[in-house]
Amino acid sequence: MTDLRLMLQFAAVAEELSFTRAARRLNVAQPWLSARIRLLEEEVGDTLLERTSRRVALTAAGERLLAAVRPLAAAVESFEADLRAIKKNNASTVRVGLRATGSRDLMQVKLMDRFEAANPSVRLIVEAGFTNALIDRLQRGKLDFVFAAVDGADLALESKPFSFDRPGLLMRRSDPLAECAAVPLDRLRGRQVAVLSYPLGAEIDNFLKLLATSGAKLERHRELHETLLAEQRQEPLLIFRALPEATDPRDAADVLWRPLLAAPRLTINILRARSPRHSPAREGFWRLAGEFNAARKEP
């Protein structure tokens, strides 16, 4: 099989009609390039270039070969241009996935603010969504980082603790539990609590078992929208939701959040794909997240 590089080197000489210019274009030595073209002529069994002390010209065989090689050379040039664009984009972009409550996590907001201030040429793209969907996009290379209450080791991802969430409940302001600054677990006996139907991680799953043990009736949903609270029921519904310890409180007019008393904290990890090499910008984001790591500042 003919060496692809040899074909591209011939195309450069044929287009330039000068070994000197072609060698400069390819960033190689002229004598080495001349030897390579002679090697190709031996392989073809015909003269491809007429050489004189004053000029280089294509023979009929050279013309035919150039016509065949030109599409290949154009395809390689296009590929290299695309590759450079991808490398440039990877070097200047950091894509972060946040849970629906992530925008309320002041630790995450502060991290991204500081990263952008220190890296003005890097584009920081933030995508919000459900944890499972974000993890899937991270594993498929569509995101660089995800903040979630899951252990990366379980998913063959690299992870480290970043911050903590505090378990709590969303409720209507008219709910009897709204009077509690923090809701005791024994007040949940017999109450319907909406939780997600799919596993989210060992810490959360274990805590949901604790809720059930306390007498709460867990009602599983694929998605947890606050509109569930508007449903007419004999007894008002509660929605399980963990919020960041360092949070930006934004209770709606008729909905509020109350923490659960004596509930264990949930670890929020920053996750990324395992790779021997990350771009400097992405490595910088990972390193800065380590400096913010709330787990290192536990009392």
Number of C-alpha atoms within 10 A of each C-alpha: 3 9 8 11 11 15 20 20 20 26 22 21 25 21 14 16 18 18 22 16 15 22 20 12 13 14 9 12 13 17 11 10 20 16 11 17 20 16 13 19 17 12 10 13 10 14 16 24 21 12 13 8 5 6 10 16 18 19 14 13 15 20 15 12 18 23 11 13 17 16 11 16 19 12 12 13 13 12 12 12 12 12 12 12 12 12 12 11 13 19 17 18 17 21 18 23 27 21 20 13 17 20 16 18 21 16 22 22 14 12 17 18 13 13 18 15 10 11 15 10 12 18 16 18 12 15 14 16 14 14 19 15 12 23 26 12 16 21 17 11 13 14 21 23 27 27 24 29 25 26 22 20 11 10 13 12 17 17 23 20 22 23 28 23 21 21 24 20 22 23 25 21 16 12 15 11 18 18 11 12 12 17 19 15 18 13 13 18 14 14 16 17 22 25 19 17 13 12 10 15 15 14 15 19 13 10 16 19 12 14 20 16 13 16 16 22 17 21 15 13 12 10 13 16 10 15 8 15 19 13 10 9 8 6 10 18 22 26 23 23 19 22 24 24 17 15 18 13 12 10 11 11 8 11 18 17 25 22 20 19 16 12 17 14 17 23 22 22 22 28 28 25 21 13 8 5 8 16 14 12 20 21 13 16 23 19 12 15 21 17 12 17 20 16 16 12 8 6 4
